[in-house]
Amino acid sequence: MSWMILGSSLAVLLASGALLGAALGLTGFILLHFMANGATSLAINSAWNLLTDFTLSAVPLFIMLGDILLASGVSTRVYNGLTPLFRCLPGQLLHTNIAVCTLFGAVSGSSTSTAAAIGSVSYPELKQRGYEPNMVVGSLAAGGTLGLLIPPSLSLLIYGATQEVSIGRLFLAGLLPGLMISTAFFVWIYIRARVGSQVAPANTEPFSWKDVGQGLLQVWPLPILIFFVLGTIYMGIATPTEAAAMGVGVSVLLGFFWGDLTWKLLWQALRSSAMMFSAVALILVGTVILAQAVSLLGLPREAVGMISELGLDRYGVLLMVVVVYLVLGCFFDGISLLLMTLPITFPMVTSLGFDPVWFGIVVTLLMEVGMITPPVGLNLFVLSSITKGDVSVPSAAWASLPYWLILLAAVAVLTLFPQITLWLPEVLS
């Protein structure tokens, strides 16, 4: 009965056009009222505890950090600084897209912010130079997904805060998988540039270590920002919230003295981040209300019991979870999908013996897949709009297919070899 009310309430509310946070919260209230003897006051307490949680205050700060970097034009300087490094490789500046997205993801924390920031700089330049537009958009869409995994990841921060998993361990766990996937993207671009139709113009600029050195010197302030955001967390100097606050302060200083930030642009960035967090906060409140109802009614235990009756081992259950995320990823953005599903999937998967830190990385990878999966792959829409119609969303999705397969392969590799994820947290924490 509880499952029927859960499914039908969500379906009706979402079909009615209700906001996702409202749909989740109302479903939780319905379950608590009709199936838990009217225990709706528990939901109010849960929502209050969530919104007053010190750790969660890092979320708006990291959103603000990404918006300030986007507004200040720092991404342009980073892109130009790394360009000379890849001139001699097949694919040339397509590699720069991945490298800059990887570096920018280490301070942005948001996939769409990373894709928008680098795409607005890269696409006009590469189109003018004669690069194949679909290949450019595919590399940018895939590179943008690294903003979800490379710490400080907004999704890992929300996952840790809502499921009470160490955010420091999650950030450490995301480093090696993020670099592994970034390297795989480099390899694919190299192979594609060597085989098949031409995707990049002939290289007419000689490689020069002097140019590489001068370019790297242009990005010297960025490692300082990365230290304040990540280094202070890893060294135990600051909590994620304190590190995020320092990152915002440093990004403002860099924006004014190194970038193109003005008071007007800063105000616009603050407004944008406030609006984005308001949307996320509504989903968070709805999620915690639903999670309270689901936990109180023991639905995750029921789900495990029903699945165990099918005779599946824990990897069979994990495969079912992966399929669910892939299907839902076609219709929901990453953060919404994460918050909507965790009340069921987190207790179910961890009860089967899977490490919660490892599961956080896998879920984030599945969210990355969703960012480039039509019809709601946000990175595809963002980049298609940046091209002003040169590359349609279906064309962008097709160009992103090899990267989509790489991300799925990464999920399989991390499942077979979980120590890739857990080694750094075990060594350094």
N, C-alpha and C positions, 0 to 999 in steps of 0.2 A: 504493500500500500504506500509506504513512504517513497519508494522508488517511482511509483506511478505519479504521485503528487509532485515530486521533484522534477521529473521529466516534463509532465504536462504544464506545470506552472512556468518553467523556463521557456518552453516552446511558445505558449500563448503570449507571455509578456514580451519576448523578443520579436515575435511576429507582429505585435501591436505597435512596434516602433519605439518601445521604451528604451531608455538608456541602459547600457549593460549593467552598470553599477546598481541602478534602481531595480532592474530585473532580478539580479542576484540577491539583493537585500530583501525584496518583497517575497521571493521564494523561500528565503530563510525564515522570515516572519511567519509565513503560512505553515511551514513545517513545525515551527516551535509552538504555534497556537493550536493547531489541530492534532499534532502527533506527539507533542511533549507537554501536554496538560497546561497550555498557555504560558509557557516559560519564556515569554518574549523579553522580560527584563534582562535575561542573560545576554541577549544580543546587544542591548544598550550598553551594558558593562563592557562587553568585548570591543565594541566600536570606540568607546572612550579610552580604554587601555591602549588600543592601537594608535589612536591619534595623539596620545600623550607620550608615546614611546620615544625615548631619546634617539635610539638607533634610526628610526624611520625619518627623523628630521634631516638625515643625510640625503634623502631622495630629492627634495626640491633644490637642495644645494648643488647636487650633481647635474640636475637639469639646467640650473642657472649657469653652471660652469660651461656646459656645452653651448648654450645660447650665446654667452658672452664671447667665446672663441669664434663662433660662427659670425657674429656681428662685427668683430674686430678685424676680420680679414687675415687672421693668423694662418689659416689654411693655405692662402695664396703664397705666403712666404715659405712655408714648409714645402709645398709642392715645387716651387722654383728651386729651392735649395737641394732637393733630392734628385731633380731631373738629370744632372750630369752623370750620376752614378750608374744609370742604366742605358746609356747611349749605345754601348757596344753589344748589348744582348739582343737576340731576335725578339721582337715584340716591343723593344725600346720603352717608350713612355707608358705602355700598358702595364709594365712592371711597376712604374712609379705610382700608378693608381693604387695598386695593392699595398705598396710600401707606405704610402702616405696615409691610407685608410688604417693600416695597422698602427702606425704611430699616433694618428689623430684619435683612434679608438682608445688609446691608453690614457687620454685625458678627457674625452667627451662622454663615454658611457652610453651613448645612444646610437642606434643603427641609422635611423632616419637623419639625424643631425650629421653624422659622418658622411653618409651618402650625399646629402644636400651640399655640405660644405665643400667636399672634394669635387663633386660633380659640377658645381657651378664654376669652378676654376678650370677643371680638366677638359670637359667636353668641348667648349668653344675653341680652346687651343688645339686639341688633337684633331678636331674636325677640319680646322684651317690647315693643318699640316698634312692632311690626306689619309688619316686613319679611318678604318672601316667603322662607321657609326655604331652598328649593332655590337661589335666586339668591344668598343669603348664602354658602352652602356652596360654590357654584361660584366665586364671587369669591375666597374664602379658599383653595380648592384651587389655583387658578391663581396667586394672589399668592404662595403658598408656594413655587412652583417658582422664583421669582426668587432664593430663597436659594441655588440651585445655580449661578446665573450671576453675580449681583452679587458682586463681590469683597468679602471673601476667600472664594472658593468652595472648598468641600472637594473637589469633583470636579476643579476646575482645579488645585488643589494636588497631588492624587494623580496626575493626568495629567502635570503637569510633572515631578514627582519620579521617576515610573517611566519616562518617555520622554525624560528629559533635555532638557526644553524650559524656557526661562526662565519662572519663576513670576511674576516682576515684569511681564514682557511679557504673559503670559496674563491677569493681573489687570487691566492697562490695557485689554487687548482686550475684556474682558467689560463694561466700563462703558457704552459707547455702545449695544451691542445690548440690554443690560439695561434701560437707560432707554427705548430705543425700544419694547421689548415692554411695559414698564410703561405708557407713553403709549397704546399700542394698547388695552390693557386698560381704561384710563380712557375712551377713546373708545367702546368697545363698551358699557360700563355706561351712559354718557350716552345712546347711541342706544336701548338696551333700555329705559331708564327713560322715554324719550319716546314709544316705539312699543310697542303691544301691551298686555297686561294689566298691572295695577299691581304693581310690585315693591317700592315704598317708600311709606311713609305720607306724607300731605300735610305739608309743612313748616310748623310752627307757631312755630318759633323764629326770630326776626329775625337776619339776618347782622350781625355787629358786628366791626369791625377791632380794637376793644379786646379782645374775647374771643379773636380770632385771635392777637393779640400776647401775651396772657397765657398762651394755650395753648402757643405756641412757646417761651416762657420756661420752661415746665415741662420741656421736653426738652433744655435747654442742656447737660447732661452728656454726652449721646449723641455730639455732634460731637467731644468730647474723646476718647472711646473710638475713634471712627472714625479720628481722626488718629493715635492710637498704633498702630492695627492697619494702616491703609492708608497714611496720610501718611508714616510713617517708611520704608515700603518704596519709595514713589514718589520720595521725596527722597534715597534712597540711604543713609539713616542706619542702617537695620537690614535684616537678612535676613528672609525670611518667618518663619523659626523664632524669631528674636529678637523680631519684631513680635508674633507669636502669644503669646510669653511675657509681653510687656508688656501685651498685651490681657487676658490672664487676670488679671494683677495689678490692672489698672485696673478690670476687671469686678467683682472681689471688693470693692474699695474702694467702687465705686458701689453694689454690692448692699447693703453694710452701711450706708452713709451716705445713700443716695438711695432704694434699694429696700427690700425686706422680707426680705433675706437674713439667715439665722441660721446658727450653727455646724452645727446639725443638717441644715438644707437644703443647706449647702455640702458636707457629707460625702455626702449623697445624690447631689448633682450630680457629685462626684468619682467615686463608685461607678458611676453611670450612664455617665459618659464612659469609664471604664476598661473597662466591659463592652462598650460599643459599639466602642471601638478594638480590643479583643481579637478581635471578629468581623471587623472590617475587616482586621486584621493577618493573620489566617488566610487570608483571600482574597488578600491581597497576596503572601504567601509562595507559595501555590498558583499564582498568576498568573506570578510571576517564574520558577518552575520550568518551567511550560508554555512561557513565552516563550523560555527558554533552549533548550528542545527544538525549538520551532518555528523559531527563528532558525538553529540548527545544521543542521537538515535542509533549510533553504531553502524552507520551505513558502510564505511570502509571495511569493517570486519565481515559484514554480509557479502560485500563484493568479493573479498578474498575467499570466503566460503563457497560462493557460487562458482568462482573460477576453479577452485580446487576440485570441485565435483566434475569438472570437464577433463580432469586427468592431466592438466598442463603443469610442467615444472616451472620454476621461477623465471626462466628465460622465455618460456612461452607466454607467461603473463606480461613480461617486459615487452615482448613483441606486440602484444595486443595494445599496450599503452602507447608504443611508438606509432602504431597505425592510427590510433585515435587522435594523437597530436598532429599527424600528417593530414588527416581529413579535416580536423577543426582548423588547422592552420590555413586552409584555403579560404576561410570565412571570417577569421578574427585576427586582429593584429597581435603581436607577440606578447605585450604586457597583459592585455585583456585575456588572452588564452592562458597565460601562466596563472593569473589570479583566479580565473574561473575553474580551472581543473585541479589545482593543488589540494583543495579540501578533500578530494577523493583519492588522487593518485599518490600524494606524498605518504600518507599513513599506510596505504596499500603496498607500495613498493618497498618502503623501509621495513615493514613487518615481514617481508620475505627475505630480509638479510642484506639488502643493497645499502651501500654507504650513502648517507644523505648528502654529503659533499659531492660525491660522484654523480648522484642523481641530479643535483643542481646543474652540473655542467652538461649532462645529457639533455636535460629539459631545455637549457639555453640553446644548445645546438639545434634541437627540433624547432625552437622558435626562430632561429636563423633561417632554417629551411622555409618556414612560413613567410619570412620577409621577402623571399623571391619566388613564392608560389602564387600563381594567379588563382582566383580572380581578385584577391585582396592583398597581394604582396605589396606592402607599402613602399619598399625601395623601388619597385618597378614603376609605380605611379609617380613617385617623386622625380625619378630620373627621366621618365617620359615627358613630364612637364618641363623639365630643364632643357630638353632638346627642342622644345616648342613644336612638337609634332613630327620631328624628323624620324624618331624611333617610336613606334606604337607600343602599347603595353604588351600585346601578344609577341611582337618581335623582341622586346626586351626579355620576356619570359623565355623564349626560345634560345636567346643568346646566353641566358643564365643557366640553362640546363646542365652543362658540364660542371659548373660550380655547385649546383644543386646535388648532383650525384656525388661530388667530393664530400659535401657535408654529410650526406647519408653514410658514405663509406667511413667517415670519421666517427659517427655514432657506433658503427659496427666494431671499429678498431678499439675504441675506448671501452666497449663492452667486453671484448675479448681480453684486453690488457688494461684493466682499471688502474694499475699502478702508474700509468702515464699521467693520470689525473691526480692520484693521491700521493705521489712521491714527494713533490715539493712541500705540501702541507705537513707531511710527516717529518721531513728533514728540518724545516725552518720554523715550524710553530711549536 
